[in-house]
Amino acid sequence: MKQKLDSVVTELNKILLGKETQVRLALCGLLARGHLLIEDIPGMGKTTLSHALAKIMGLSYQRIQFTNDLLPADVLGYSMYDKQAGSLVFHPGPIFAQVVLADEINRASPRTQSALLEAMEERQVSIEGETRPLPSPFFVIATQNPIEQGGTFPLPESQLDRFLMRLRLGYPDPKAERELLEGEDRRALTERLQAILPHDDLRALQTAVDSVSASPALLDYLQRLLEQSRRMSGLLYGLSPRAGIGLLRASKAWALMAGRNHVLPDDVQAVFPSVAEHRLEQGESGKSQERVRQLLATVSVLE
């Protein structure tokens, strides 16, 4: 399994240069059956990452550009009367793909945001009294711009909590940027990517995450992180039980990617910033990184 996952990371690193940690975290989120929020300025490779991940996994892909006039039906789909059939015919929206890029999600109205987030949580949509399951696997990558806030509807904390992880890609280092300038267009390279991990293998890997063990001592450490977050000054509330469950699943996925069938504290620490930061921001931009560093520094692995 590790060899297959390493080959996926290697191919993705050829597309998104100099971002191996972010690539691994994105793959970790997919294996853990979570959803991913990428917060960064335009032009950093958010679309490239999502499209390349779908291509290399052989998954169907849809990109939705969120705008302030986007309606829930534009995302979920709608029913229209068909004269030939003599009945209503359902036209599925772009949400019916295995990898969905929700681009600039904070530009849509809260109503449309809620429609997407409900689908993410339930992995099904209910339209006109009928429940329709979404594809499996189902992985949403949402993006939002942290700087330009004009005309946006920032996601409230309750909806941010639906995302397992949040990443920032950041600027490439000089070497990687030079390769980008001298190399072939990333979109052309992405289009030529071949699927190297069949659906059955991906499903087997997602199932294998559940089989990764976590010792009582490891769970004690994870619980201490959660409890300490709830005691931090300046916060209305700490990490939720859902965040704790997500942290454990992400840690198991990270361990699996390292070729282990048990979780180490190093695995928890590797994924903790991506799982915790967006949940600990609570309207104070830039404070969450320091809070996460403080938690990792003050909570002992052994007690």
VENSUL-V862840 format. One record per residue. N is the residue number from 1. RES is the residue in one small letter. NEAR is the number of other ideal C-beta (glycine too) atoms within 12 Angstrom. Layout:
n=N res=RES near=NEAR
n=N res=RES near=NEAR
This chain:
n=1 res=m near=27
n=2 res=k near=18
n=3 res=q near=15
n=4 res=k near=27
n=5 res=l near=35
n=6 res=d near=22
n=7 res=s near=22
n=8 res=v near=39
n=9 res=v near=33
n=10 res=t near=20
n=11 res=e near=28
n=12 res=l near=40
n=13 res=n near=28
n=14 res=k near=27
n=15 res=i near=39
n=16 res=l near=41
n=17 res=l near=32
n=18 res=g near=25
n=19 res=k near=35
n=20 res=e near=26
n=21 res=t near=24
n=22 res=q near=37
n=23 res=v near=36
n=24 res=r near=34
n=25 res=l near=41
n=26 res=a near=50
n=27 res=l near=47
n=28 res=c near=42
n=29 res=g near=41
n=30 res=l near=44
n=31 res=l near=45
n=32 res=a near=40
n=33 res=r near=32
n=34 res=g near=44
n=35 res=h near=42
n=36 res=l near=45
n=37 res=l near=45
n=38 res=i near=43
n=39 res=e near=37
n=40 res=d near=28
n=41 res=i near=19
n=42 res=p near=18
n=43 res=g near=17
n=44 res=m near=30
n=45 res=g near=39
n=46 res=k near=37
n=47 res=t near=33
n=48 res=t near=37
n=49 res=l near=40
n=50 res=s near=45
n=51 res=h near=33
n=52 res=a near=41
n=53 res=l near=47
n=54 res=a near=38
n=55 res=k near=30
n=56 res=i near=39
n=57 res=m near=38
n=58 res=g near=22
n=59 res=l near=31
n=60 res=s near=26
n=61 res=y near=32
n=62 res=q near=32
n=63 res=r near=26
n=64 res=i near=37
n=65 res=q near=22
n=66 res=f near=36
n=67 res=t near=21
n=68 res=n near=20
n=69 res=d near=14
n=70 res=l near=29
n=71 res=l near=21
n=72 res=p near=28
n=73 res=a near=22
n=74 res=d near=26
n=75 res=v near=41
n=76 res=l near=37
n=77 res=g near=29
n=78 res=y near=22
n=79 res=s near=20
n=80 res=m near=16
n=81 res=y near=13
n=82 res=d near=12
n=83 res=k near=9
n=84 res=q near=7
n=85 res=a near=11
n=86 res=g near=8
n=87 res=s near=11
n=88 res=l near=17
n=89 res=v near=16
n=90 res=f near=23
n=91 res=h near=18
n=92 res=p near=25
n=93 res=g near=29
n=94 res=p near=31
n=95 res=i near=40
n=96 res=f near=28
n=97 res=a near=30
n=98 res=q near=31
n=99 res=v near=40
n=100 res=v near=40
n=101 res=l near=38
n=102 res=a near=46
n=103 res=d near=32
n=104 res=e near=36
n=105 res=i near=44
n=106 res=n near=34
n=107 res=r near=29
n=108 res=a near=35
n=109 res=s near=24
n=110 res=p near=23
n=111 res=r near=20
n=112 res=t near=34
n=113 res=q near=37
n=114 res=s near=24
n=115 res=a near=33
n=116 res=l near=44
n=117 res=l near=33
n=118 res=e near=25
n=119 res=a near=38
n=120 res=m near=36
n=121 res=e near=24
n=122 res=e near=20
n=123 res=r near=27
n=124 res=q near=20
n=125 res=v near=33
n=126 res=s near=18
n=127 res=i near=26
n=128 res=e near=16
n=129 res=g near=10
n=130 res=e near=14
n=131 res=t near=16
n=132 res=r near=24
n=133 res=p near=16
n=134 res=l near=34
n=135 res=p near=27
n=136 res=s near=21
n=137 res=p near=35
n=138 res=f near=34
n=139 res=f near=42
n=140 res=v near=47
n=141 res=i near=49
n=142 res=a near=46
n=143 res=t near=41
n=144 res=q near=36
n=145 res=n near=27
n=146 res=p near=28
n=147 res=i near=15
n=148 res=e near=16
n=149 res=q near=14
n=150 res=g near=11
n=151 res=g near=16
n=152 res=t near=22
n=153 res=f near=24
n=154 res=p near=28
n=155 res=l near=37
n=156 res=p near=19
n=157 res=e near=25
n=158 res=s near=18
n=159 res=q near=30
n=160 res=l near=35
n=161 res=d near=34
n=162 res=r near=35
n=163 res=f near=42
n=164 res=l near=42
n=165 res=m near=47
n=166 res=r near=43
n=167 res=l near=40
n=168 res=r near=32
n=169 res=l near=34
n=170 res=g near=22
n=171 res=y near=17
n=172 res=p near=24
n=173 res=d near=14
n=174 res=p near=12
n=175 res=k near=13
n=176 res=a near=25
n=177 res=e near=19
n=178 res=r near=13
n=179 res=e near=20
n=180 res=l near=26
n=181 res=l near=14
n=182 res=e near=11
n=183 res=g near=17
n=184 res=e near=16
n=185 res=d near=14
n=186 res=r near=31
n=187 res=r near=16
n=188 res=a near=14
n=189 res=l near=26
n=190 res=t near=27
n=191 res=e near=18
n=192 res=r near=17
n=193 res=l near=29
n=194 res=q near=17
n=195 res=a near=24
n=196 res=i near=23
n=197 res=l near=34
n=198 res=p near=17
n=199 res=h near=18
n=200 res=d near=15
n=201 res=d near=23
n=202 res=l near=34
n=203 res=r near=23
n=204 res=a near=20
n=205 res=l near=33
n=206 res=q near=33
n=207 res=t near=21
n=208 res=a near=27
n=209 res=v near=37
n=210 res=d near=20
n=211 res=s near=19
n=212 res=v near=32
n=213 res=s near=22
n=214 res=a near=32
n=215 res=s near=22
n=216 res=p near=11
n=217 res=a near=20
n=218 res=l near=28
n=219 res=l near=22
n=220 res=d near=20
n=221 res=y near=33
n=222 res=l near=40
n=223 res=q near=26
n=224 res=r near=27
n=225 res=l near=42
n=226 res=l near=33
n=227 res=e near=20
n=228 res=q near=28
n=229 res=s near=37
n=230 res=r near=23
n=231 res=r near=19
n=232 res=m near=28
n=233 res=s near=12
n=234 res=g near=18
n=235 res=l near=24
n=236 res=l near=16
n=237 res=y near=19
n=238 res=g near=29
n=239 res=l near=38
n=240 res=s near=23
n=241 res=p near=19
n=242 res=r near=22
n=243 res=a near=37
n=244 res=g near=31
n=245 res=i near=24
n=246 res=g near=37
n=247 res=l near=44
n=248 res=l near=37
n=249 res=r near=34
n=250 res=a near=46
n=251 res=s near=45
n=252 res=k near=40
n=253 res=a near=43
n=254 res=w near=40
n=255 res=a near=37
n=256 res=l near=37
n=257 res=m near=40
n=258 res=a near=26
n=259 res=g near=18
n=260 res=r near=23
n=261 res=n near=21
n=262 res=h near=21
n=263 res=v near=35
n=264 res=l near=26
n=265 res=p near=29
n=266 res=d near=19
n=267 res=d near=38
n=268 res=v near=40
n=269 res=q near=29
n=270 res=a near=27
n=271 res=v near=46
n=272 res=f near=42
n=273 res=p near=31
n=274 res=s near=41
n=275 res=v near=50
n=276 res=a near=44
n=277 res=e near=37
n=278 res=h near=41
n=279 res=r near=44
n=280 res=l near=41
n=281 res=e near=29
n=282 res=q near=27
n=283 res=g near=17
n=284 res=e near=17
n=285 res=s near=17
n=286 res=g near=16
n=287 res=k near=20
n=288 res=s near=34
n=289 res=q near=22
n=290 res=e near=20
n=291 res=r near=33
n=292 res=v near=33
n=293 res=r near=18
n=294 res=q near=24
n=295 res=l near=36
n=296 res=l near=28
n=297 res=a near=15
n=298 res=t near=17
n=299 res=v near=29
n=300 res=s near=15
n=301 res=v near=21
n=302 res=l near=11
n=303 res=e near=13
